[in-house]
Amino acid sequence: MYKGRIVVYSIVGCPHCLAAKSRLQNEGLQYVDVSVDRYPPRIREWVKNKTGKSSVPQIFFNSTYVGGNVELVQAFEDEEKKEELLEEIRENEAPEGDDAPLLPHPSDALEQIDDNEEEEFHCEEDEYSILINTMKEEGLLKSHKKGLFSSLNDSFTGKEFVDWVLTKKEITREKAVEMGQEVIGRSFVLNTRQQVFKDDSSLYQLGNSDSGALNAGDPTCVARPAGEMSKDIRNVVLKLFAQFLSSDGKFVDYKGMASSPRWTTFKKMATELQRVNLDDISDDEKLAFFINIYNVLVIHGTVEKGTPTSTYKRYKFFSTVSYILGGQVYSLNDIENGVLRSNRSSMATLYCIPFGKADPRLTISLGQVEPRIHFALNCGAKSCPPIKTFSGDDIQNQLQVATAAFLETDEALLVDVSNKEVKLTQLFEWYSKDFGDDKKEILGWIHERVEEPGKKAALGELLEDSNVKVSYIPYDWGHNSKE
């Protein structure tokens, strides 16, 4: 019988958090789980101030700070340390006051989420989706030649649309043209959002045809703000991730995920992204939206296409796995390098910029690169930062937290003062120009943002040494898919 209390500060879907909680359960120990992403920022700030760490999990036995999952495992493998921790909660009541771990009241939660509740998808139907369905039923959509060697399936000309509408409604030809403009303005067709609808032989193709996008289908809902849609989708995906993550936090049962009712709901939500309005959102909203959608799309691609297991397959995966967003097709590479990296080339884009001067997606691209995205994007590999979620109203703080937490790990940063050597994740090698023009600038960028006291002090000691060696920690492309 234990008098005291174990507190675990975690986030939803965190593999290391799940592994720590699983270890405690296997030891027959009860704990209080505080999901810091569901409570006001003061909870995470308290954890950071108390532990010096931005990463999770962070674990306390009464007021005794243990550390993260690695430290918990090490403590439990040392019989003497383990007994000390167990004695603390066996003999002492849970502390009160300033020394006690901060426990929020459930009513303080930013979102009341039941992880076990299955979502139902409801929306207000868009009147123009009914029009599109009627066009299909009556054979207006056909295959049209486009050039000598290609054609567009499920397409129609502007004139065909106007003539057809005139047979259905007692309106003028001018009004029918306005209706055509609404069809493309609401992103029911591909690559035309900024164009003017013409009553001639101009071709228009439905967004669910020939694109290869994983969210292809028939959107039916009235378009909603990007932030709202991103929030709903990320909540479902985090629940899926937590539901199908193994008890040790190491593997995801993607096959089980694909067969769950929650996955069906998620795919319906993803289909509606075809018509999301991306033209009028701020840069902060854009950052949060595209980071969330990138992480969702990686999971969607893994479920539908499997895990890429070679360099060639990874290039193909990131260049072909795509969503239709606001009437345009975006691959994973397009999102990362075209939008979030301000249309910069990379190895993944074969050193070509993703968007040409005439590409309408260029208007969505961020004006300047935000280097911290590299610690927010999860590519599905073991060396990738863990999945987190982001919101437009707090994205700057959330990116700093994600960056600091990742830099705390030995997979991201190792500093050896005695040998004058710094080892970095290969993200700093592959995307070096995002962080600085030379070694000194890159290390300065890291020093400014790393918050773990030991690493910050050690790196600061080496900053002015021109002889400091920089090497890169091999990237682990191993996947987390349960075979």
N, C-alpha and C positions, 0 to 999 in steps of 0.2 A: 504494500500500500504506500502510495507516494503522497506527501503533503504538498509538495511544491508544484511548479508548472514549467513545462517546456514550451517555448514560443519559437515558431519558425516564420520568418518573414520571407515571402515568396512572390512569384507572379504566376498567372495562369499559363499552363503549357510549357513551363520551364523544365527541361530534362533533369538538370542538377537538383532542382527543388523536389521533383518527384522522387529522385533516387534517395535523397536525404529523408524524406517523409516515409518512404518505403522501408528504409533501414530502421527508423524508429518504430514503425509498426511491427517489423519482424522481431524487434527486441521486446515487444509487448508494452511499449511506452506510448502513452497518449500525449498529444501536443495541441497547442492552439496555433492554427494556421492563419496568418495575417497576410492577405494578398495585397501588397502595397500598390498595385496598379488599380485597385478598386476603391482606394481611399484618397482623401486630399493629400497634396504634396507634402504636408507637414509630417506625415508618417514616414515617408521615404527619407525626408530630411533628418528626422530623429535617428533613423537607422544609420545614415551616413555619418552624422556627428558622433554617434556612440561607437561605431565600429571602424570608421575611417574608410569604409568600403561602399561602393555604389552597386556592386553586383549582388545577386541573390542566388541561393538562400543565405540568410544570416540567422544563426541559431543561438538561443540562450537557454540555459538551465537555471531557472530563477534569474538572478542578476549576473550569473557567470556566463561570459561570452565565450562561445565555442569556436565560431567561424562559419565557414561554408561547408559544403558537402565533403570536400576533401579533408578538411580538418576534423569533421565528425567521424569519418571513417578511420582516420589516424588515431583519434582519441579512443574509439571503441576497440581498436586492435591492440592498444596498450592497456593491459588489465588494470594497472594502477590508476591511470587517468580515467578510465571508464568507471572504476569504483568511486573515484572522487566525485564525478558528475552525478552518479546515481545516489550517492550519499547526500549530496546537496539537496536534491528534490525529495529524498526519502525522509530526511530529518528536519528540513526547514519549510515553513509555510511560504507560499508565493509572496514576494515582497510587495510593498506598497510605496508610493511616493516617488521621489526623483530617481532612485536607483532601480526602480522596476522597469522592465520592458514596456514600452508604450502600447497599450491596447485600445484601438478605436472602438467606439460603440457601433453596432451594426447599422444603426440609422444614419451614420455618417457616410456610408458607402455612396460613391458617385453614381453607381448603377446597381440596381438590385437584380442580380442574375442568378437563376437557378440552373446549375450545370447539368442537372438531370432532366430538365424539362425540354421536350422536343418542340422546336419552333414550327409555327404554321405561317405560311406565306400568304399574305393578303395585300391587295393594292387596289387603287382606283384605276379602272380601265380607261385607257386613252381612246377617245372616239375615233382617232385615225387608225388605230390598230384594227378596228372593225372594218374600216374601209379597205385596209390592206388584205384582210382575210377574204373580203368579197372579191377583190381583184384576183386573188388566187383561185377562188372557187369558179369564177367565170372565165378563166383562161386568158386573162390579160397578160399575165407574166409568161414570157417565152424565152427561148434561147435566141440571141441576136448576134450576128457576126460583128466582130470588132477587129478590123484589119484583115489581112490575108489568112492568118493562121490561128486566130483566137476568137472566142465567142464568150458572151456573158449569159449565164443561165439565170432564170428568174428575173429577167430584166424587161424594161418597157421603154418606149420612146416618149418624149414629152407630148407629141401630137396624139399618140395612142391613148395616153392618159386623159388628155383633155376631151377627145372625142368620146371616150367611154363615160366620163363623168357627165357629159351633156346628155347622154342617154338615160342617166339615172336621176338627174336632178334638173329642175326647171331654173337654171341659172345662166348667166351670160358666160361667154368664153373667157372674158377677163376674170370672172370669179373662179372659173375652173383653173385658170393659171395660178391664182392665189392659193387654191387648194394644193396644187402641185408644189408650190413653194413651201407650204406647211409640211408636206410629206418629207421633203429633204431637210427642212429646217429642224424637224423633230428627230432627225437621224435614223429614219427608217431605211434609208438607202446609204450606200457606202460612198465615202470620199467626196461628198457634195455639200457639206454643211455651210460653207462660205459661198457657195455658188448661187447663181440666179437660175431659177427654173425656166426652161424655154419651151415654147409650143412649137417644136420642130422635131428633127430626127435625133436630137441629143439623147443618149442612152443613160438610163438610171437602173441600178441593180440593188435588189434587196440586200440588207446587211447579213442575212443568214445564208448566203449562197457563195460558194467557191472561195471563201476567205480562209478556210482552214482554222479559224479561230475556235477556241474551246468553248466560248460562250455563244457560238452561233445558235440561232433558234429564233422564235417569234416573240419579240418583246411585246407586252400587252399593257404595261402600266404607264400611268402619267409619270413623266420624268421627275426625279427627285434630286435635291442638291447632292453634289458629289460627296460631301462630308458625311451626310446621313447614310448614304448607301454604303460607303466605305466602313462606317462604324458597324452597321448591321452585319455586313459580310464578315468582317474580321472577328466579331463576337462568335459567329457560328463556326468559323474555322478554328478559333482557339479552343472551343468546346470539343470539336472533332479531334484536334491534336491531343488534347488532354485525355479524351475518351479512348483513343487508340494508341497511346504511348505506353510502352511496356513499363512494368512496375519499377524497373531499375533506371528508367529514363533513357535507355540507349537506342531503342528501336520503335518504329512506327508501323502499325499494321495497316498499310495502305489498301490492301485488298478488303479488309474488314471495313475500312472507312468507306470505300466505294459502294458497299452493299447496305449501308445504313440509311434509314429514312432521313436523317439529318443531312446527309450528302445530297439527297434529292432536293431538299429545300435549298441548300447552298447553290446548286446548279440553276435553279429557277432565279435566285437572286442575281447570279452572275450574268444571266441572259439580259437582265434589265440594264446592265452596265453599258450596253450598246448605245443607249440614248442619253447617258449622263451628260450634263452641260459642263464642259470644262473651259468655256470661253471667259467666264466672268468670275473665276475664283482667284483668291490672292496667292502669292508665292508660298506662304506658309501652308495654306490649304492644299495647294498643289503638291508640296513636299509630302505631307501626311498621306494624301490620297494615293499618290503613285508608289510610295514605299509600301503601304498596306497592300495595294493591288499586286505589286511585284511579288511579295511574300505569299499571297494567296495563289497567284498564278503558278508559282513554282510547285506548290502542293497539288494544284489541279493538274498540272502537266505530269507530275510523278504518278498520280493516280491513274490518269488516262493513258499515258504513254510509257510508263515504267521509268526506272532510274537509269540515267546515262552512265555507262561504265567504262568509257574510253575517252581520250581527248577529242577524237572526231565526233563521237556521239554527244559530248558536252557542247561542242560548237553548234551542232545541229539542233540540239535541244533548246539552247538559249536564243538561237536565231529563228526558230520556227514555232515554238510554243507561244501562242498569242491570244489576246482578247481584242474584241471590238470595243472601243471606248469612245463615246461621243461621235460615232459614225466613222471612225478611223481605226485601222488595224495596227496594234502595237505588239511587237514581240518583246520578250524579256530584255533582249539587247536594246531595243528601241526605248524601253522605259528607263533602263539604267543609264545608257550612254547618250541617248537622244534627248530625253526629258530631264532626268535628274543631274546628269553631268554636263548640261548645257551644250549638247550636240558635239561631244568630243569623241575622237577615235580611241580605240583600245585594241588589245589583242583579240577580244571577242568579236570586234567588227572588222577584223583583218586590216586595222589601221586606216579605215575609211570612215568619214563622218556618216552617221546614220541617216540624217535628213539633208537632202539637197535644197538649193535655194528656192525651188518652186514647190517643195513639199509642204502641204497645209499643216502638217504636224509641227513644223518649225515654230508656229505661233504659240504652241503649248509649251515649248522648251523653256526651262528656267534661264533667266538672264545670266546667271553665273553659277559655277559649280559649287555645291555644298559638300565638302570633303567628308563630313560626318555620316553621310549616307552609307558609306562603306561598312559602318558598324551597326547599321540598321537593316541592311538587306541580307536575307538568308537564302543562299543558293542551293540548299539541300545537302551540302557536304559537311563532314564532321568539323572542319576548321571554320565554317561560317559562324558568325555571331548568332546567338539564339534568337528565336522569333519573339518580337515584341510588337505592340500595337501603338499607333501614333494618332494624335488628333491635331487639327489645324490650330486650335487656340492655345496649345501648349507644346508645339513641335520643337521649338528651340531648346527648351529645358529638357524635353524628352530625348532629343538627339545628344545633348551633353551627357545625360545619365547613361545612355547606351554606349557612348564613346568611352566614358570613364570606366564603366563596368567591364567592357571588353579589354581595355588596356591593363586592367588589373590581372588578367589571366596570363599564364605563362605561354599560352598559344599565340598571344599577341605581342608581348614585350618581355624581354629578359635583359637585365642590365648587370654587367660584370665589371665593377669598378677596378678590381685588381688587375684584370687583363685588358682594361680599356676597350671593352667590346660591348656593343649593343646588338641584340638579335631582335628582329622585327618580323611580324607576320608578312607574308608575301604580298598582301594587299598594298603595303607601302612600296613595294617594288613595281607591281603591275600598274598602279595608279599614281606613281611618284609625282607627276606634274600637278596633281590635285592638291598636294601637301606642301610643295615648295620647289624651288629651282635647283637646289643642291642639298647635300647631306646635312649641312648645318641648319638650313631652313626647315627641313623635314623633322630633324630632332627637336628643334625649337618648337615646332607646331605640336609635337607629341608632349613635350615637357609642359607646355601651357595647359594641356587638357587632361593629362594623367593626374589622378587625385589620390591614389594610394600613397601614403607618406613615404614609405621606404623606396619605392621606385622613383618617385618624384625627386627625392633628395639625391639618389644615386645618379639619375640622369642629369640633374643639374650640375653635379660635380664634373661630369664628362663633357658638358656642352662646349666649353671653351678650349677643349683639347683637340687640336687639329689632327692628332694621330689616332683618334678614336676609330675603331674598326666597326663597320656595320655589315652584318650578314643577315640572312633571311631564314626563318624557320620553315621547313618544308610544309607545304599545304597538304592537308589530309583530305583527299577527294573521296574517301570512303563514304558510303551513304548510310542512312539510318533506316533503310527499308527492311522490315521483317521478311525474311525469305520464306 
